Amino acid sequence: MKKKNRSAFTLVEVMVVVAIIALIAAIGIPSFMNSMTEASIRVKQTNISCVEAAKEQWALLNNMPDGTAVTWANIQDYMSGQIEKLADFDVNGDSITLNAIGMDASY
């Protein structure tokens, strides 16, 4: 009698592979979601820092006292060249509120 050479996976082997993939996904997906949330927070902090630097530079060069109202048009020349639309300077739909000189900008 001849022996047959079978080159297929058994059901148990396939189930083990699927279980391992599910375990890796269960560990990886929450970590990825946390990374996305942290990245969004860091982008917001960076944007606020950029706006604050532009406000301070504008105020210093134009001798503006604390409490002076600021508009996007005032600080546009002091913003980074990478920002094209200041009105859309937001993250996840949160817009920046400039506030007056001496007060921090906020989301």
N, C-alpha and C positions, 0 to 999 in steps of 0.2 A: 504494500500500500504506500502511496506517495503522501508525503507531508505537504500541506499547503502553507506557503509563506504569506502571512497576512501583514500588511503594512498600514494598519488603521489604528486609531486611538480607541481605547475602551471608553465606555460611558463614565466610569469612575475617574479616569484621567482627565477627561473633559470637565467634569464637575469640579475637580481639584483646581484646575486652571481658572475656571470661572470664579471660584471662591477666593482665590488669591487676588484676582483682578478686583473683585468687589471689596476686599479688605484694603487694598491700596487706595481705591477710590474713596472709601469711607474715611481714610486718614488724610488724603490729599485735598479733597474738595473743601472742607472747612478751613484748612490752612490757607488755601488759595483765596477764599472769601475774606478772611482776616487780612491778608496782604492787600487786597483791593481796597478795603476800608482804610487801612493805615496809609496807603498811597494817596487816597483822596484827601485825608487830613493833612498830609505833608504838602500836597499841592496847594491847599488853602492857606497854610502857614506861609509858604513861599510867596504866594500872590499878595498876601497882606504885607509881608516884608518889602516886596517890590513897590507897592503903593505907598507905604510909609516912607521909604527912601525918596521916592519922587516928590511926595508932599514936603518933606523936610528940605530937599534941595530947592524946590520952588520957593518956599518960604524964606530961606536964607538968601537966595539970590535977588529976591524982590522985597526984602525987608518987611515981611509980613509978620505981625504980632500973633501971639496965641489967640485963638478964638476966631480967626479969620476963616470965612467959609471958603471951601475949595470945590472946584468943579473939575470934571474930567478934562475939559479944554485947557484949564490952567496947567495941569501936570502932564499933558500929552507929550510934550517935548522932552520930558525928564524920564519917561517910561522906556523900558527896553524896546529895542527895535523889533523884537519878535512878536510884540503884541500889536495886532493890526486893528481890531475892533474893541475899543475900550468899553463900549456899552455892553459887550458880550463877555466881559472879563469875569467869568463865573465858573463854578465847578458844580456839576450835578444840579443845575438850575438855581444855585445860590448866588446872588449878586453881591458885590462889595458895596458897602456904604462908606463913603469917603470920610465923613465927619470933619469937623473944623481942625485947624492947626492946633496941635497940643493934645488932641484926642486921637486915639488909635482908630484906624479903619477897622471895619468889622464885616462879617457876613450876616 
